[in-house]
Amino acid sequence: MVSGRSRLFLLAVVAVATVGLCSTATASASVEAYVGCSHDASAQPAHSCHKGASLGAFFRSSTDTEYDICLVMPAPAKSVCAENQVAAANTLYLNPITLSALGDYSVVWKASEDGTELASWHFKLVAATALTPAAASAAFRALISRRSPRAVFPRKEGKVCPKVYKGSEGKISFCFAEYRIGRTWHLEGASASLEAGEIRFRRGSHGRWRRKWRRCRLPRRVPGKLFANNGCGKGTIENDAHFVEAELLGNIRSGHPLRPIGWQFTFSAGFGSIGIYHGHRKGSGYVFTNAVGDSFRYVP
């Protein structure tokens, strides 16, 4: 988990980097330091990222450590440093970085006390040359993280922009990201396109809810009761009441075995983690849950 004591390291514009993992050991401490393409604690180390992502320098030490962190920029070579960063033992810390220029960069971590180098990392900021599910997903999470630094994404969510479609105006990807800020969950939709070497987003739907069970409204022609822990499916084209009416009710009446229920609107393909619900019989009702924990219960 990233510590709440994240510190601003460098401001410039918007950048992305991909990095690998650097682990070093001193006489008294083991240090893990790397750069990731987002500010989320689950960001993977990388060595090359597309412009538009949120860059973060991550640091963790096995002992309480006071460190200086420096960004080494490309020619004309210069460094920008943040000094006396205090890290508690075994806690992951984030120093956000924002860059304005493409090129090769390095991050260096040093002990504040004597200047001993603890770790270093090299990464490259590159322009986006193609719209791919992986690039769009990373950029969408980065956009959300810049807007909401406390956003936490479920580990089982997978790609949030799973497909790329070709239309009359070029390639486009449709994205849905579920994340939590404090006790409030969000489900945000957007469309992604490539413009001037940068992945841009046009915002769509945005649902918010608290993860607690509540009764949902069913259409008058649908008997029974519906309960959900996800705001009754807010933020999607097909909410939980639609699932019951369009898919589950007919299945129950026909006596067929339960089958997964999933998003069926245009461009819904690929959202397996948040768009597919697997069900089972529980007492007199039926419970359906997706991979990230959204759930609804229907009692006929």
C-alpha positions in Angstrom: 0.0 0.0 0.0 1.3 3.4 -0.9 1.8 5.6 2.2 -0.5 8.6 2.6 2.6 10.7 2.9 3.2 10.9 -0.8 5.5 13.9 -1.7 5.5 16.0 -4.8 8.9 15.5 -6.4 8.9 17.3 -9.8 6.3 19.3 -11.8 6.5 19.9 -15.5 3.8 18.6 -17.8 2.4 15.1 -18.3 4.6 12.1 -18.9 4.8 8.3 -18.8 7.7 6.0 -18.0 8.2 2.3 -17.9 10.7 0.8 -15.5 12.2 -2.3 -14.1 12.7 -3.3 -10.4 15.9 -2.2 -8.7 16.7 -3.8 -5.4 19.9 -3.0 -3.5 21.2 -3.7 0.0 23.3 -1.7 2.4 25.0 -2.8 5.5 21.8 -2.3 7.5 19.0 -2.1 5.0 17.5 -3.6 1.9 16.1 -1.1 -0.6 13.5 -1.5 -3.4 13.2 1.4 -5.8 11.7 1.8 -9.2 9.6 4.0 -11.5 6.0 3.1 -12.6 3.6 4.4 -15.2 0.9 5.3 -12.7 0.6 6.5 -9.1 -1.3 3.4 -8.0 0.5 1.0 -5.6 0.0 -1.8 -8.0 1.9 0.0 -10.8 4.4 -2.3 -12.4 8.1 -1.4 -12.8 8.8 -0.4 -16.5 11.4 1.1 -18.8 9.3 3.0 -21.5 6.0 4.8 -21.2 3.8 6.8 -23.5 3.3 10.5 -23.1 0.1 11.1 -21.1 0.6 8.7 -18.2 1.2 9.6 -14.6 4.8 8.8 -13.7 5.7 7.8 -10.1 9.0 7.0 -8.4 8.5 4.3 -5.7 10.7 3.6 -2.7 10.7 1.1 0.1 13.4 0.3 2.7 13.6 -2.5 5.3 14.6 0.2 7.9 13.6 3.8 8.7 15.4 5.8 6.0 15.8 9.5 5.2 16.7 9.9 1.5 17.2 12.4 -1.3 15.7 11.7 -4.7 17.0 13.3 -7.9 15.7 13.3 -11.5 18.5 13.4 -14.0 17.2 15.0 -17.3 18.5 14.6 -20.9 20.9 17.1 -22.5 21.6 19.6 -21.5 22.0 17.4 -18.5 20.7 18.7 -15.2 19.2 17.3 -12.0 16.2 18.3 -9.9 16.2 17.0 -6.4 13.9 16.6 -3.4 15.8 16.3 -0.2 15.2 14.8 3.3 12.3 12.4 2.3 11.4 10.3 5.4 10.4 6.7 4.8 9.2 4.4 7.6 10.4 0.8 7.4 8.7 -1.5 5.0 6.3 1.1 3.7 6.0 1.9 0.0 6.4 5.6 -0.8 5.5 7.5 -3.9 7.2 10.6 -5.4 5.0 11.8 -8.3 6.9 13.0 -11.4 5.5 15.1 -14.2 7.6 15.7 -17.4 7.3 17.9 -20.4 9.8 16.5 -22.9 10.3 13.1 -24.5 13.7 11.4 -23.9 15.8 9.4 -21.5 15.7 10.0 -17.8 17.2 8.6 -14.6 16.1 8.7 -11.0 18.7 8.4 -8.2 18.0 7.8 -4.5 20.7 8.7 -2.0 21.0 8.6 1.8 20.4 12.1 3.1 23.0 11.7 5.8 26.1 11.0 3.7 25.1 11.0 0.1 25.5 7.2 -0.4 23.6 6.1 -3.5 20.9 3.7 -2.5 19.4 2.9 -5.9 19.0 4.3 -9.4 16.6 3.7 -12.3 16.6 4.6 -16.0 13.5 5.1 -18.1 12.3 6.6 -21.4 9.4 8.9 -22.1 8.0 8.2 -25.6 5.2 9.4 -27.8 2.3 7.1 -28.4 2.5 5.6 -31.9 -0.5 3.3 -31.7 -3.7 2.9 -29.8 -3.6 -0.5 -28.1 -5.6 -1.9 -25.2 -2.6 -1.9 -22.9 -1.6 1.6 -23.7 -5.1 2.9 -23.5 -5.7 1.1 -20.2 -2.5 2.5 -18.6 -3.3 6.0 -19.8 -6.9 5.9 -18.5 -5.8 4.8 -15.1 -3.1 7.5 -15.2 -5.7 10.1 -16.0 -7.9 9.0 -13.1 -4.9 9.0 -10.8 -3.9 12.5 -11.7 -7.4 13.8 -11.1 -7.8 11.7 -7.9 -4.5 10.7 -6.3 -6.2 8.6 -3.7 -7.9 6.3 -6.2 -7.3 2.6 -5.7 -7.9 0.1 -8.5 -9.0 -3.5 -7.8 -6.1 -5.9 -8.6 -8.5 -8.3 -10.4 -9.9 -5.6 -12.7 -7.6 -6.4 -15.7 -7.6 -4.1 -18.8 -10.0 -1.2 -18.5 -9.9 -0.6 -22.3 -9.9 -4.2 -23.5 -10.6 -3.7 -27.3 -9.7 -1.3 -30.1 -12.2 -0.7 -32.8 -11.7 0.8 -36.3 -14.3 3.3 -37.5 -14.8 6.0 -40.1 -12.9 8.5 -37.9 -10.0 6.2 -37.0 -9.3 3.8 -34.2 -11.1 4.1 -30.9 -11.2 2.2 -27.6 -14.0 2.1 -25.1 -13.0 2.1 -21.4 -14.6 1.4 -18.1 -12.6 1.7 -14.9 -13.8 0.8 -11.4 -11.9 2.3 -8.5 -12.3 3.3 -4.8 -11.6 6.7 -3.2 -11.9 6.3 0.6 -15.2 4.5 1.1 -16.8 5.5 -2.2 -16.6 3.3 -5.3 -16.6 4.7 -8.8 -17.3 3.3 -12.2 -16.2 5.7 -14.9 -16.6 5.3 -18.7 -14.8 7.0 -21.5 -13.7 6.6 -25.1 -10.0 6.8 -26.1 -8.4 8.0 -29.3 -4.9 8.8 -30.5 -4.3 12.5 -31.2 -0.8 14.0 -32.0 1.1 11.2 -30.3 -1.0 11.3 -27.1 -3.9 9.1 -26.0 -6.9 11.4 -25.3 -10.2 10.6 -23.6 -13.7 11.8 -24.0 -15.6 11.2 -20.8 -18.9 9.3 -20.7 -20.7 7.9 -17.7 -19.7 8.1 -14.1 -21.4 6.2 -11.2 -20.7 6.4 -7.5 -21.8 4.3 -4.6 -20.9 3.0 -1.2 -20.1 -0.8 -1.0 -23.1 -1.8 1.1 -26.3 -3.8 0.5 -29.4 -1.9 -0.3 -32.8 -2.6 -2.0 -33.0 -1.7 -5.7 -36.1 -0.8 -7.7 -37.4 -3.3 -10.2 -39.8 -2.6 -13.2 -43.4 -3.1 -12.2 -43.7 -6.1 -14.5 -40.9 -7.9 -12.7 -41.9 -9.7 -9.4 -39.7 -10.2 -6.4 -37.1 -8.2 -4.6 -33.6 -7.1 -5.7 -30.7 -6.1 -3.5 -27.2 -5.0 -4.5 -23.9 -3.8 -2.9 -22.9 -1.7 -5.9 -25.4 1.1 -6.0 -27.7 -1.1 -8.0 -25.4 -1.0 -11.0 -24.8 2.7 -11.3 -22.6 4.0 -14.1 -23.3 1.3 -16.6 -25.7 1.0 -19.6 -27.1 -2.2 -18.2 -27.8 -2.0 -14.4 -28.7 -4.9 -12.1 -32.5 -4.5 -12.6 -31.9 -4.9 -16.4 -29.9 -8.1 -15.7 -32.8 -9.6 -13.7 -35.5 -8.6 -16.3 -33.6 -9.4 -19.5 -31.5 -12.4 -18.6 -32.1 -14.0 -15.1 -35.9 -14.1 -15.0 -36.4 -16.0 -18.2 -33.7 -18.5 -17.2 -35.4 -19.1 -13.9 -38.8 -19.6 -15.4 -37.5 -22.0 -18.0 -35.7 -24.1 -15.3 -32.4 -24.0 -17.1 -29.1 -24.1 -15.1 -27.7 -20.7 -14.1 -25.3 -19.2 -16.5 -23.1 -16.1 -16.2 -24.8 -12.8 -16.8 -22.8 -10.1 -18.7 -22.9 -6.7 -20.3 -24.4 -7.0 -23.8 -24.4 -3.4 -25.1 -22.3 -2.4 -28.2 -18.5 -2.4 -27.5 -19.0 -4.3 -24.2 -16.7 -7.2 -25.3 -13.6 -7.8 -23.1 -14.9 -6.4 -19.8 -14.7 -9.8 -18.2 -13.8 -8.7 -14.7 -16.4 -6.0 -14.1 -18.9 -6.9 -16.9 -19.4 -10.6 -16.2 -21.4 -11.9 -13.1 -21.3 -15.5 -12.0 -24.3 -16.8 -10.0 -25.4 -19.4 -7.6 -28.5 -20.3 -5.7 -28.7 -19.1 -2.1 -31.8 -20.0 -0.1 -34.8 -18.8 -1.9 -32.8 -16.4 -4.1 -30.0 -16.0 -6.5 -26.7 -14.2 -6.0 -24.5 -12.9 -8.8 -21.0 -11.5 -8.3 -18.2 -10.2 -10.6 -14.4 -10.5 -10.2 -14.0 -7.2 -8.2 -16.8 -7.9 -5.7 -19.8 -6.1 -7.1 -22.8 -8.3 -6.3 -26.6 -8.4 -6.5 -29.2 -10.8 -5.0 -32.6 -11.5 -6.5 -35.5 -13.2 -4.6 -38.4 -14.1 -7.0 
